[in-house]
Amino acid sequence: MKVLQQTYGVDIVIETIPINYRNAEPALNLAEDALKNGLYLVSANKAAVVHGCRGRLKAWGSQRTLSPDTALPQFLFESAVMDGVPIFNLTKHCLRGARITGFRGVLNSTCNLILTRMEQTRCPLEKALEICQQLGITETDASGDIDGHDSMVKTCALATVLFNTDVQSDAETASIRQVSLSQIDDCKTHRNTRLKVVCEAFLVPDSTHQKTLLNISVKLTEVPPDSIFYALDGASSAIEIYSQELAPICITSTEPKTADTAFGLLSDCLDIASKKQSTGDKDNNLPTAGSHPLQHLD
């Protein structure tokens, strides 16, 4: 890292290593190395958020509770959940002061596209998965999507940051591997429901021990027509955020592509550029926030 910094003047390391749900390696080692050498780290790795945000990477300011006058964190990860949708920035900047009590969402694009294709085109799960792989939206190991590991680690990443607490990602997940066309038809025909992989995390008071518990789950759920998730088709995703002060906030991302993830990475880089400019960094050659990045390419 020091060689990159000294030889090429590198300011930012962008990390997009295939995810390791168990311990986030080797991404976590790379992240720690970059941060220790004074570089900014921009990552799309949700496992690095879960395993490092309040652990090995905590010293570099990745917590939601940063005050407005605190220096920009060196570790930014807006693309870790819902691609380029600014979920983390929304809660950190726009909902400052709101006491978030929970969230519920459909966060895995692959599962949602598979279930949609099975319902609408009558294709088997295996064929729907092939389509997802052709579109490039699956994880490197598609079993992480199918068996719910990706949904769980995204849920834990959000919970880690939104509730500023340590969260384990080893809870039971929901697999769609055994979902059949007859099961989908039964939901639609007899109960007018649709199958969705629903992730949620809510603070729950524990009167027995006079403390608050955090309940996290990822479940294959039948959602009714009055749910915001009912009409969610294809690779789309959505999240509802609950707080004590506001009515539920719903954000939907419609058919995101890999470019959406890239935009989230770019957004983090522009945040860094803006901060460097405001602190008078004369070596800042990055486009400023609010400008169009293509204007700076020769």
C-alpha positions in Angstrom: 0.0 0.0 0.0 2.8 2.4 0.8 4.4 1.8 -2.6 1.1 2.6 -4.3 0.8 5.8 -2.2 4.3 7.0 -2.6 4.9 6.0 -6.3 1.5 6.8 -7.8 0.0 9.2 -5.3 -3.0 6.9 -4.6 -5.5 8.4 -2.2 -8.3 5.8 -2.4 -8.5 2.0 -2.5 -11.7 0.7 -4.0 -12.4 -2.9 -2.8 -14.8 -5.2 -4.7 -13.3 -8.6 -3.8 -15.8 -11.5 -4.0 -17.5 -11.9 -0.7 -16.6 -14.3 2.1 -19.6 -14.5 4.4 -17.8 -16.3 7.2 -15.0 -13.8 8.0 -14.8 -11.2 5.1 -11.2 -12.3 4.2 -9.1 -11.4 2.2 -11.1 -8.1 1.9 -10.8 -7.3 5.6 -7.0 -7.7 5.5 -6.7 -5.5 2.5 -9.0 -2.9 4.1 -7.0 -2.8 7.3 -3.8 -2.5 5.4 -5.1 0.4 3.3 -6.5 2.3 6.4 -3.4 1.8 8.5 -1.4 3.4 5.7 -3.6 6.5 5.7 -5.6 5.7 2.5 -9.3 6.0 2.2 -11.2 2.7 1.6 -14.3 2.5 -0.5 -15.9 -0.9 -0.4 -19.0 -2.7 -1.7 -18.3 -5.6 0.6 -21.2 -6.0 3.2 -19.2 -8.7 5.0 -16.4 -6.3 5.7 -19.0 -4.0 7.2 -20.3 -6.7 9.5 -16.9 -8.1 10.5 -14.9 -4.9 10.5 -17.1 -1.9 11.1 -17.1 -2.2 14.9 -14.0 -4.4 15.1 -10.7 -4.1 13.3 -11.8 -1.1 11.2 -13.6 0.8 13.9 -10.7 3.1 14.6 -11.1 4.7 11.2 -14.6 6.2 11.9 -17.1 3.9 10.3 -19.8 4.4 12.9 -23.2 6.0 12.2 -22.9 8.2 15.3 -20.3 10.5 13.8 -21.1 14.1 14.7 -21.3 16.8 11.9 -17.9 18.3 12.8 -16.1 14.9 12.8 -13.7 14.3 10.0 -15.1 12.1 7.1 -14.6 8.4 7.9 -11.8 6.7 6.0 -14.0 3.7 5.5 -17.0 4.3 3.2 -19.3 1.5 2.0 -22.5 3.0 0.5 -22.7 0.2 -2.2 -22.7 -2.6 0.4 -26.5 -2.7 0.5 -29.0 -1.9 -2.3 -26.2 -1.0 -4.8 -26.2 2.8 -5.3 -29.2 3.7 -3.2 -27.9 5.9 -0.4 -29.2 4.0 2.6 -26.3 4.6 4.9 -26.0 8.2 4.0 -29.7 8.7 4.4 -29.6 7.5 8.0 -26.3 9.2 8.8 -27.1 12.6 7.4 -30.8 13.0 6.7 -32.2 11.1 9.6 -29.8 12.5 12.2 -31.8 12.7 15.5 -34.4 10.1 14.4 -34.5 7.1 16.7 -34.6 4.2 14.3 -36.5 1.2 15.7 -36.2 -1.2 12.8 -36.3 -1.9 9.1 -37.8 -4.4 6.7 -36.8 -5.1 3.2 -36.4 -7.3 0.1 -32.7 -6.9 -0.3 -31.5 -9.7 -2.6 -32.1 -8.9 -6.3 -31.2 -12.5 -7.4 -33.9 -14.1 -5.3 -36.5 -11.6 -6.3 -35.7 -12.0 -10.0 -35.8 -15.8 -9.7 -39.2 -15.9 -7.9 -40.6 -13.4 -10.4 -39.4 -15.4 -13.5 -40.7 -18.6 -12.0 -44.1 -17.0 -11.5 -44.4 -15.1 -14.7 -42.7 -17.4 -17.3 -43.3 -20.8 -15.6 -39.6 -21.6 -15.8 -37.9 -23.8 -13.1 -35.6 -22.2 -10.5 -32.4 -23.5 -12.3 -33.3 -21.7 -15.5 -34.2 -18.5 -13.7 -30.8 -18.6 -11.9 -29.1 -18.9 -15.3 -30.8 -15.7 -16.4 -29.5 -13.9 -13.2 -26.0 -15.1 -13.9 -26.2 -13.9 -17.5 -27.2 -10.5 -16.2 -24.3 -10.5 -13.8 -26.3 -9.8 -10.7 -25.5 -13.0 -8.7 -22.7 -13.3 -6.2 -19.6 -15.2 -7.4 -21.0 -18.2 -5.6 -24.7 -18.2 -6.4 -25.5 -20.4 -3.4 -25.0 -17.3 -1.2 -28.0 -15.8 -3.0 -30.1 -18.9 -3.2 -29.6 -20.0 0.4 -30.1 -16.6 2.0 -26.6 -15.9 3.1 -26.4 -12.7 1.1 -29.7 -11.5 2.5 -28.6 -12.2 6.0 -25.2 -10.4 5.8 -26.9 -7.4 4.2 -29.4 -7.3 7.1 -26.5 -7.6 9.6 -24.6 -4.8 7.8 -27.5 -2.4 8.0 -28.2 -3.4 11.7 -24.5 -3.0 12.6 -24.5 0.6 11.3 -28.0 1.8 12.0 -28.1 0.5 15.6 -24.3 0.9 16.2 -24.0 -2.6 17.7 -22.2 -5.8 17.1 -24.3 -8.2 15.0 -23.5 -11.8 14.1 -24.4 -13.1 10.6 -24.6 -16.7 11.6 -28.4 -16.8 12.2 -30.7 -19.2 10.3 -31.4 -18.0 6.8 -34.2 -18.6 4.3 -33.3 -20.7 1.2 -35.4 -20.6 -2.0 -33.7 -23.7 -3.3 -36.8 -25.9 -2.7 -39.4 -23.4 -4.0 -41.6 -25.0 -6.7 -44.0 -23.7 -9.3 -46.9 -25.4 -7.5 -46.0 -23.6 -4.3 -46.0 -20.2 -6.1 -49.3 -21.1 -7.7 -50.8 -22.1 -4.4 -49.9 -18.7 -2.8 -51.4 -16.8 -5.8 -54.5 -18.8 -6.3 -55.7 -19.6 -2.8 -54.4 -16.6 -0.8 -53.5 -13.9 -3.4 -50.0 -13.7 -1.9 -46.6 -13.7 -3.5 -43.4 -15.3 -2.1 -40.6 -12.9 -1.2 -37.4 -13.2 0.8 -38.0 -10.6 3.5 -35.2 -9.3 5.7 -35.9 -7.4 8.9 -34.3 -6.1 12.1 -36.2 -4.5 14.9 -35.5 -3.3 18.4 -37.7 -5.1 20.9 -38.0 -4.2 24.6 -37.3 -7.1 27.0 -39.2 -6.2 30.2 -37.8 -9.2 32.0 -34.2 -8.0 31.9 -35.1 -4.3 31.4 -33.1 -3.9 28.2 -33.7 -3.8 24.5 -33.1 -6.7 22.2 -32.3 -6.7 18.5 -34.3 -9.3 16.6 -33.0 -10.2 13.1 -34.5 -12.5 10.6 -34.5 -13.5 6.9 -37.6 -15.4 6.0 -39.3 -16.7 2.9 -42.6 -14.9 3.3 -46.0 -14.8 1.7 -46.7 -11.0 1.3 -50.3 -9.8 0.8 -51.4 -7.2 -1.8 -51.3 -4.3 0.6 -47.5 -4.9 1.2 -45.1 -2.6 -0.6 -43.2 -5.7 -1.5 -46.1 -7.4 -3.3 -45.6 -5.5 -6.6 -41.8 -5.7 -6.5 -40.8 -7.6 -9.6 -37.5 -8.7 -11.3 -34.2 -7.6 -9.7 -35.9 -4.7 -7.8 -35.4 -4.2 -4.1 -37.0 -2.1 -1.4 -36.7 -1.2 2.2 -38.9 0.3 4.9 -37.3 2.2 7.7 -39.1 2.7 11.0 -38.4 5.3 13.7 -40.1 6.8 16.7 -40.3 10.3 15.1 -41.4 9.6 11.5 -43.9 7.6 9.5 -42.3 4.6 7.8 -39.9 5.6 5.0 -39.9 3.4 1.9 -37.2 3.4 -0.7 -37.4 1.2 -3.9 -34.7 0.5 -6.4 -36.2 -0.7 -9.7 -34.2 -3.2 -11.7 -30.7 -2.0 -10.7 -27.7 -3.0 -12.8 -24.0 -3.4 -11.9 -23.7 0.3 -12.9 -25.8 1.1 -9.8 -23.2 -0.5 -7.6 -20.5 1.4 -9.5 -22.3 4.7 -8.8 -22.4 4.0 -5.1 -18.6 3.5 -5.2 -18.3 6.8 -7.2 -20.5 8.6 -4.7 -18.2 7.6 -1.8 -15.2 8.8 -3.9 -16.9 12.1 -4.5 -17.6 12.5 -0.7 -13.9 12.0 -0.1 -13.0 14.5 -2.8 -15.4 17.1 -1.3 -13.9 16.6 2.1 -10.3 16.9 0.8 -11.2 20.1 -1.0 -12.8 21.6 2.1 -9.7 20.9 4.1 -7.5 22.6 1.5 -5.8 19.5 0.2 -3.7 20.8 -2.7 -3.1 17.4 -4.1 -6.8 16.7 -4.6 -7.3 15.8 -8.2 -10.7 14.2 -7.8 -13.9 15.7 -9.2 -15.8 17.6 -6.5 -19.2 16.4 -5.2 -22.0 17.9 -7.4 -19.9 18.0 -10.6 -20.1 15.5 -13.4 -17.2 13.1 -13.2 -16.9 12.7 -16.9 -16.0 16.4 -17.2 -12.7 15.6 -15.5 -11.7 12.9 -18.0 -9.3 13.7 -20.8 
